[in-house]
Amino acid sequence: MAVTDRVVGQEATAGPLLVGLQGGTSLHFSAGREYLGIIWDALDGVAEQAETADDRAVRRHLHIEYFPGDDYRSPDSVPLVIVADWPEP
């Protein structure tokens, strides 16, 4: 499902990163502060790759999702794909 209302919220809680949707269209992150950095580092990294790329046709993206044995992400998280695309000329 796409985030359509361009709202992203975060909440500092205890525990691993939980990615979810609120109201069906707002992206929401909750986690301990040390785990919230996963998202913000990923956003910065994908944006930097897109801004400095010589080949703008390549779709830079990063998957944030739980896998068994992962102590950083909650098994209740929804998978998230962060994408940095340039508009077509």
C-alpha positions as CSV (number, residue, x, y, z in Angstrom):
1,M,0.0,0.0,0.0
2,A,1.3,3.4,-0.9
3,V,1.6,6.3,1.6
4,T,-0.7,8.8,0.0
5,D,-1.2,11.6,2.5
6,R,2.6,12.3,2.8
7,V,2.5,12.0,6.6
8,V,5.2,10.2,8.5
9,G,5.1,9.9,12.3
10,Q,7.5,8.5,14.8
11,E,7.2,7.5,18.4
12,A,10.1,6.7,20.8
13,T,9.2,3.6,22.6
14,A,11.0,0.6,24.1
15,G,11.9,-2.2,21.8
16,P,12.8,-2.9,18.1
17,L,11.6,-1.0,15.1
18,L,7.9,-1.3,14.2
19,V,6.9,0.0,10.8
20,G,3.1,0.4,10.2
21,L,0.3,2.4,8.7
22,Q,-2.0,4.6,10.7
23,G,-5.4,5.4,9.2
24,G,-4.4,3.3,6.1
25,T,-2.3,6.1,4.6
26,S,0.1,7.5,7.2
27,L,3.5,5.9,7.7
28,H,4.3,5.4,11.4
29,F,7.6,4.2,13.0
30,S,7.9,3.3,16.7
31,A,11.0,2.0,18.4
32,G,13.7,2.7,20.9
33,R,15.8,5.7,19.9
34,E,18.7,3.4,18.9
35,Y,16.4,1.6,16.5
36,L,14.7,4.6,15.0
37,G,18.1,5.5,13.5
38,I,17.7,2.5,11.1
39,I,15.0,4.4,9.2
40,W,16.7,7.8,9.2
41,D,20.0,6.4,8.1
42,A,18.2,4.5,5.3
43,L,16.4,7.6,4.1
44,D,19.6,9.6,4.1
45,G,21.5,6.9,2.4
46,V,19.1,6.3,-0.5
47,A,18.7,10.1,-1.0
48,E,22.4,10.6,-1.1
49,Q,22.8,7.8,-3.6
50,A,20.2,9.3,-5.8
51,E,21.6,12.8,-5.6
52,T,25.1,11.8,-6.4
53,A,24.4,9.2,-9.1
54,D,25.7,9.5,-12.6
55,D,23.1,7.1,-13.9
56,R,19.7,8.5,-12.9
57,A,17.9,5.7,-14.7
58,V,18.8,3.3,-11.9
59,R,16.0,3.2,-9.3
60,R,17.7,3.4,-6.0
61,H,15.9,1.6,-3.2
62,L,16.3,-0.1,0.1
63,H,14.1,-2.7,1.8
64,I,13.4,-2.5,5.6
65,E,11.7,-5.7,6.7
66,Y,11.9,-8.2,9.5
67,F,13.6,-11.6,9.1
68,P,13.8,-14.4,11.7
69,G,16.5,-13.7,14.2
70,D,16.5,-10.0,13.6
71,D,16.7,-8.1,16.9
72,Y,16.4,-4.6,15.4
73,R,13.0,-4.9,13.7
74,S,9.7,-6.2,15.1
75,P,8.1,-9.3,13.5
76,D,4.9,-7.2,13.5
77,S,6.3,-4.6,11.1
78,V,5.0,-4.2,7.6
79,P,7.7,-4.4,4.9
80,L,8.9,-1.0,3.7
81,V,10.7,-0.1,0.5
82,I,12.4,3.3,0.4
83,V,12.7,4.6,-3.1
84,A,14.5,7.7,-4.5
85,D,13.4,8.4,-8.1
86,W,14.0,11.4,-10.2
87,P,11.1,12.8,-12.2
88,E,11.0,12.0,-15.9
89,P,12.3,15.0,-18.0
